[in-house]
Amino acid sequence: MIRFRLGLADLASTSFACSALQEAVLSLRMWEHPGHYVEQTPWFRGMRQDFDALEGRGLLLSLVASNRFTPDFLTPRPTTVWPDFQDELAALVATPAAAVRPDLERAFLPHDRVVPAPLAYGFEDPAGLLGRIADALAEYWDRCLAPAWWPRARSVLQADLVYRARMLAEGGADALFADLAHRLHWRDGELSIHWERPLALPRDEIDVDGRGLVLVPTCFARGASTYIDPGETPVITYPARGRATMAENLHPPPAGPALARLLGGPRARLLLLLDEPSSTTELARRLGVTAGAVSQHLRVLHDARLLNRARHGRVVLYARSALGDSLCR
């Protein structure tokens, strides 16, 4: 168990963020442990050919331990709500050389007893290893994740943040933490992560002490987790709400005759897609039309009270209202 102690100021400054780099790193679990994240299987099955052709494939596979741990330096704490992927890679490359070997040993030695050879070779040149890892992750991102998977995953993560913000506003910290993840428990100013199996960790009690706790949703977790060495920067990763929907409706569903006659074919298909919040860009990609066309249909559906919308930063997310749900039954 890991305990995070939060004072009133720490609780007030607790924030949410999303990390494209974290998702890229944790998604590497799919290639050796696909059964743990079955909702992602259709997406990653479609990427297999591109992944196998990557120049950095072997190095990428070596980054995940057999118990699915990854070294802490691969996922630097987000510094904004939505950090740029290239900026995150730059932060990875800037990892202090002295931190690389300890992070690798903490990730691999307790369970696998050995650091994989592609990584151990970098002990003598940590900066070179960090550069090669960043290059491999950039190639993986550009060829496998960014074209189709990330727009859908980003919508899921955005929808999660909107939902969590509403939970916090309506029910406070008690409601937020009770709903966040099954391993996470909040009581008397202490937020704790309870593991199913004992883990050998450098520390098990952390005072947030003004450093700010960041909560980060992910598509590749089955419960709350934090850094292997949680004393560095207070971060908790938790499973994103709605991630299971990524296995659904990879292609737009056909509208029933009655709904299509009522709304028209394009608006009926759009309404059927919006069982979970999505952005205009994501909807346009899934429907194979322009964002402008989708925006016009969304405006009409919203004016008819068939949709709700919520803004998160510069992105507006749409989802069916209760009236919209009743029409789709």
Secondary structure by P-SEA (a helix, b strand, c coil): cbbbbbcaaaaaaccccccaaaaaaaaccccccccccccaaaaaaaaaaaaaaccaaaaaaaccccccccccccccccccccccaaaaaaaaaaccccaaaaaaaaacccccccccaaaaaacccaaaaaaaaaaaaaaaaaccccccaaaaaaaaaaaaaaaaaaaaacccaaaaaaaccccccccccbbbbbbccccccccccccccccbbbbbbcccccccccccccccbbbbbbbbccccccccccccccccaaaaaaccaaaaaaaaaccccccaaaaaaaacccaaaaaaaaaaaaaaccbbbbbcccbbbbbbcaaaaaaac
